[in-house]
Amino acid sequence: QVQLVESGGGSAQPGGSLKLSCAASGSTVSINIMGWYRQTPGKERELVATISRDGITKYADSVKDRFTISRDNLVYLHMKSLKPEDTAVYYCYARSWSGVNEDWGQGTQVTVSS
């Protein structure tokens, strides 16, 4: 099993920037895909961005050209040109090579408002 702990987040004004980080522990050798999802009250959790162990990235259309995901020992989400609609709880995500195991962090709040 993998444990994921997010850090970063907080509040920003529209047009501002924030950076999220996620540290994985436990059976990290089993992880292939890592990434970020987000959720707002009353809505389903949605994909933000993912990155594979060999660096292949995937982004939601709503964040392309504004958010960048990267990975070394941690996985990062660099968010720029933030919009109020980016306000959500952001969850770190990890999926194993087999695709069978998925793990989630506890979530971190991002609020974008003036």
Accessible surface in RSA format (square Angstrom, percent):
REM  Atomic radii and reference values for relative SASA: ProtOr
REM  Chains: A
REM  Algorithm: Lee & Richards
REM  Probe-radius: 1.40
REM  Slices: 20
REM RES _ NUM      All-atoms   Total-Side   Main-Chain    Non-polar    All polar
REM                ABS   REL    ABS   REL    ABS   REL    ABS   REL    ABS   REL
RES GLN A   1   165.38  92.5 115.63  84.5  49.75 118.4  37.94  80.8 127.44  96.7
RES VAL A   2    10.60   7.0   4.84   4.4   5.76  13.9   4.84   4.2   5.76  15.6
RES GLN A   3    87.95  49.2  83.71  61.2   4.25  10.1  54.01 115.0  33.94  25.7
RES LEU A   4    10.49   5.8   0.00   0.0  10.49  26.4   0.00   0.0  10.49  28.2
RES VAL A   5    90.07  59.3  87.46  79.2   2.60   6.3  87.46  76.0   2.60   7.1
RES GLU A   6     9.68   5.6   0.00   0.0   9.68  23.0   0.00   0.0   9.68   7.9
RES SER A   7    63.12  53.3  56.61  75.6   6.51  15.0  44.95  95.7  18.17  25.5
RES GLY A   8    48.64  60.0   0.00   N/A  48.64  60.0  26.24  72.0  22.40  50.2
RES GLY A   9    17.94  22.1   0.00   N/A  17.94  22.1   0.03   0.1  17.91  40.1
RES GLY A  10    35.66  44.0   0.00   N/A  35.66  44.0  33.37  91.6   2.28   5.1
RES SER A  11    92.08  77.8  65.98  88.1  26.10  60.1  38.22  81.4  53.86  75.5
RES ALA A  12    17.26  15.9   4.66   7.2  12.59  28.6  16.10  22.7   1.16   3.1
RES GLN A  13   124.76  69.8 121.05  88.5   3.72   8.9  32.92  70.1  91.84  69.7
RES PRO A  14    61.16  44.6  38.76  35.3  22.40  81.4  39.29  32.4  21.87 135.9
RES GLY A  15    55.85  68.9   0.00   N/A  55.85  68.9  29.31  80.4  26.54  59.4
RES GLY A  16    24.14  29.8   0.00   N/A  24.14  29.8  23.58  64.7   0.56   1.3
RES SER A  17    75.71  64.0  54.16  72.3  21.55  49.6  34.79  74.1  40.93  57.3
RES LEU A  18    34.73  19.3  25.59  18.3   9.14  23.0  32.72  23.0   2.01   5.4
RES LYS A  19   100.66  49.1  88.69  54.4  11.98  28.5  43.58  39.2  57.08  60.8
RES LEU A  20     0.00   0.0   0.00   0.0   0.00   0.0   0.00   0.0   0.00   0.0
RES SER A  21    18.02  15.2  17.92  23.9   0.10   0.2   4.57   9.7  13.45  18.8
RES CYS A  22     0.27   0.2   0.00   0.0   0.27   0.6   0.24   0.6   0.03   0.0
RES ALA A  23    43.19  39.7  40.54  62.6   2.65   6.0  40.69  57.3   2.50   6.6
RES ALA A  24    26.22  24.1   5.03   7.8  21.18  48.2   5.47   7.7  20.75  55.0
RES SER A  25    59.49  50.3  55.69  74.3   3.80   8.8  44.78  95.3  14.72  20.6
RES GLY A  26    53.00  65.4   0.00   N/A  53.00  65.4  25.01  68.6  27.99  62.7
RES SER A  27    46.82  39.6  36.00  48.0  10.83  24.9  26.95  57.4  19.87  27.8
RES THR A  28    52.12  37.1  50.98  51.7   1.15   2.7  21.45  28.8  30.67  46.4
RES VAL A  29   124.68  82.0 113.68 102.9  11.00  26.5 118.32 102.8   6.36  17.2
RES SER A  30    38.99  32.9  32.88  43.9   6.11  14.1  32.29  68.8   6.70   9.4
RES ILE A  31     4.58   2.6   4.58   3.4   0.00   0.0   4.58   3.3   0.00   0.0
RES ASN A  32    29.32  20.2  29.32  28.3   0.00   0.0   0.00   0.0  29.32  28.3
RES ILE A  33    24.43  13.9  24.43  18.2   0.00   0.0  24.43  17.6   0.00   0.0
RES MET A  34     9.70   5.0   9.70   6.4   0.00   0.0   0.58   0.5   9.11  12.1
RES GLY A  35     0.00   0.0   0.00   N/A   0.00   0.0   0.00   0.0   0.00   0.0
RES TRP A  36     0.00   0.0   0.00   0.0   0.00   0.0   0.00   0.0   0.00   0.0
RES TYR A  37    46.69  21.8  46.69  26.6   0.00   0.0  18.60  14.0  28.10  34.6
RES ARG A  38    14.54   6.1  14.54   7.4   0.00   0.0   2.52   3.4  12.02   7.3
RES GLN A  39    56.53  31.6  52.32  38.2   4.21  10.0  12.01  25.6  44.52  33.8
RES THR A  40    38.86  27.6  36.82  37.3   2.05   4.9  33.96  45.6   4.91   7.4
RES PRO A  41   136.38  99.4 106.42  97.0  29.96 108.9 118.59  97.9  17.79 110.6
RES GLY A  42    91.93 113.4   0.00   N/A  91.93 113.4  45.23 124.1  46.70 104.6
RES LYS A  43   147.19  71.8 134.97  82.8  12.22  29.1  85.47  76.9  61.72  65.7
RES GLU A  44   157.06  90.2 141.73 107.2  15.33  36.5  59.76 115.6  97.30  79.4
RES ARG A  45    85.41  35.9  62.06  31.6  23.35  55.6  20.03  27.4  65.39  39.6
RES GLU A  46    84.03  48.2  79.69  60.3   4.34  10.3  31.49  60.9  52.54  42.9
RES LEU A  47    39.68  22.1  31.66  22.7   8.02  20.2  31.66  22.2   8.02  21.6
RES VAL A  48     0.30   0.2   0.11   0.1   0.19   0.5   0.30   0.3   0.00   0.0
RES ALA A  49     0.00   0.0   0.00   0.0   0.00   0.0   0.00   0.0   0.00   0.0
RES THR A  50    15.28  10.9  15.28  15.5   0.00   0.0   6.49   8.7   8.79  13.3
RES ILE A  51    13.69   7.8  13.46  10.0   0.24   0.6  13.69   9.9   0.00   0.0
RES SER A  52    10.68   9.0   9.85  13.1   0.83   1.9   9.85  21.0   0.83   1.2
RES ARG A  53   113.63  47.7  89.14  45.4  24.49  58.3  37.73  51.6  75.90  46.0
RES ASP A  54   116.28  81.5  79.09  78.7  37.19  87.9  50.96 119.9  65.32  65.1
RES GLY A  55    42.43  52.3   0.00   N/A  42.43  52.3  23.26  63.8  19.17  42.9
RES ILE A  56   122.06  69.5 113.80  84.8   8.26  19.9 118.31  85.2   3.75  10.2
RES THR A  57    59.72  42.5  36.47  37.0  23.25  55.4  12.55  16.9  47.17  71.3
RES LYS A  58   128.60  62.7 123.19  75.6   5.40  12.9  73.97  66.6  54.63  58.2
RES TYR A  59    49.15  22.9  36.85  21.0  12.30  32.0  29.82  22.4  19.33  23.8
RES ALA A  60    22.63  20.8  15.65  24.2   6.98  15.9  22.63  31.9   0.00   0.0
RES ASP A  61   118.77  83.2  96.41  96.0  22.36  52.9  36.75  86.5  82.02  81.8
RES SER A  62    63.46  53.6  42.44  56.6  21.02  48.4  50.37 107.3  13.09  18.3
RES VAL A  63     0.26   0.2   0.26   0.2   0.00   0.0   0.26   0.2   0.00   0.0
RES LYS A  64   106.61  52.0  95.69  58.7  10.92  26.0  51.08  46.0  55.53  59.1
RES ASP A  65   137.68  96.4 104.09 103.6  33.60  79.4  42.36  99.7  95.32  95.1
RES ARG A  66    26.34  11.1  24.67  12.6   1.67   4.0  21.29  29.1   5.05   3.1
RES PHE A  67     5.98   3.0   0.00   0.0   5.98  15.6   0.00   0.0   5.98  17.1
RES THR A  68    72.84  51.8  72.84  73.8   0.00   0.0  43.37  58.3  29.47  44.6
RES ILE A  69     6.35   3.6   0.00   0.0   6.35  15.3   0.00   0.0   6.35  17.2
RES SER A  70    39.90  33.7  37.99  50.7   1.91   4.4  35.30  75.2   4.61   6.5
RES ARG A  71    56.11  23.6  23.94  12.2  32.17  76.6  11.85  16.2  44.25  26.8
RES ASP A  72    98.74  69.2  69.52  69.2  29.22  69.1  48.39 113.9  50.34  50.2
RES ASN A  73   138.85  95.8 114.82 111.0  24.03  57.9  25.57  61.5 113.28 109.5
RES LEU A  74    58.23  32.4  56.67  40.5   1.56   3.9  58.23  40.9   0.00   0.0
RES VAL A  75     0.00   0.0   0.00   0.0   0.00   0.0   0.00   0.0   0.00   0.0
RES TYR A  76    39.34  18.4  39.34  22.4   0.00   0.0  18.29  13.7  21.05  25.9
RES LEU A  77     0.00   0.0   0.00   0.0   0.00   0.0   0.00   0.0   0.00   0.0
RES HIS A  78    74.66  40.8  73.10  50.8   1.56   4.0  47.13  48.6  27.53  32.0
RES MET A  79     2.37   1.2   0.00   0.0   2.37   5.6   0.33   0.3   2.04   2.7
RES LYS A  80   113.84  55.5 113.83  69.8   0.01   0.0  56.75  51.1  57.09  60.8
RES SER A  81    52.63  44.5  47.91  63.9   4.72  10.9  18.29  38.9  34.34  48.1
RES LEU A  82     2.63   1.5   0.00   0.0   2.63   6.6   0.00   0.0   2.63   7.1
RES LYS A  83    86.84  42.4  86.31  53.0   0.53   1.3  39.83  35.9  47.01  50.1
RES PRO A  84    74.12  54.0  67.13  61.2   6.99  25.4  67.50  55.7   6.63  41.2
RES GLU A  85   120.98  69.5  96.25  72.8  24.73  58.9  62.42 120.7  58.56  47.8
RES ASP A  86     0.48   0.3   0.48   0.5   0.00   0.0   0.00   0.0   0.48   0.5
RES THR A  87    41.26  29.3  38.62  39.2   2.64   6.3  36.68  49.3   4.58   6.9
RES ALA A  88     3.23   3.0   0.12   0.2   3.11   7.1   3.23   4.6   0.00   0.0
RES VAL A  89    43.06  28.3  42.91  38.8   0.16   0.4  42.91  37.3   0.16   0.4
RES TYR A  90     0.00   0.0   0.00   0.0   0.00   0.0   0.00   0.0   0.00   0.0
RES TYR A  91    34.96  16.3  34.96  19.9   0.00   0.0   7.55   5.7  27.41  33.8
RES CYS A  92     0.00   0.0   0.00   0.0   0.00   0.0   0.00   0.0   0.00   0.0
RES TYR A  93     5.45   2.5   5.45   3.1   0.00   0.0   3.10   2.3   2.35   2.9
RES ALA A  94     1.46   1.3   0.95   1.5   0.51   1.2   1.12   1.6   0.35   0.9
RES ARG A  95    88.45  37.1  87.59  44.7   0.86   2.0   6.55   8.9  81.90  49.6
RES SER A  96    11.74   9.9   7.83  10.5   3.91   9.0   7.94  16.9   3.80   5.3
RES TRP A  97   149.92  60.2 122.84  59.5  27.08  63.6 116.96  62.4  32.96  53.5
RES SER A  98    82.61  69.8  43.60  58.2  39.01  89.9  50.50 107.5  32.12  45.0
RES GLY A  99    37.43  46.2   0.00   N/A  37.43  46.2  17.19  47.2  20.24  45.3
RES VAL A 100   121.25  79.8  93.42  84.6  27.83  67.1  99.04  86.1  22.20  60.2
RES ASN A 101    88.57  61.1  86.08  83.2   2.49   6.0  17.23  41.5  71.33  68.9
RES GLU A 102    93.44  53.6  67.57  51.1  25.87  61.6  12.20  23.6  81.23  66.3
RES ASP A 103    22.85  16.0  19.77  19.7   3.08   7.3   4.63  10.9  18.22  18.2
RES TRP A 104    97.89  39.3  70.44  34.1  27.45  64.5  55.17  29.4  42.72  69.3
RES GLY A 105     8.65  10.7   0.00   N/A   8.65  10.7   1.51   4.1   7.15  16.0
RES GLN A 106   119.40  66.8  85.75  62.7  33.64  80.1  71.11 151.4  48.28  36.6
RES GLY A 107    13.74  16.9   0.00   N/A  13.74  16.9   0.46   1.3  13.28  29.7
RES THR A 108    21.49  15.3  15.83  16.0   5.66  13.5   8.81  11.8  12.69  19.2
RES GLN A 109    86.53  48.4  77.48  56.6   9.05  21.5  48.85 104.0  37.69  28.6
RES VAL A 110     0.00   0.0   0.00   0.0   0.00   0.0   0.00   0.0   0.00   0.0
RES THR A 111    43.66  31.1  43.53  44.1   0.13   0.3  32.37  43.5  11.29  17.1
RES VAL A 112     3.68   2.4   0.00   0.0   3.68   8.9   0.00   0.0   3.68  10.0
RES SER A 113    67.64  57.2  58.18  77.6   9.47  21.8  34.05  72.5  33.59  47.1
RES SER A 114   130.13 110.0  67.56  90.2  62.57 144.1  50.90 108.4  79.23 111.0
END  Absolute sums over single chains surface
CHAIN  1 A     6166.0       4741.9       1424.1       3253.0       2913.0
END  Absolute sums over all chains
TOTAL          6166.0       4741.9       1424.1       3253.0       2913.0
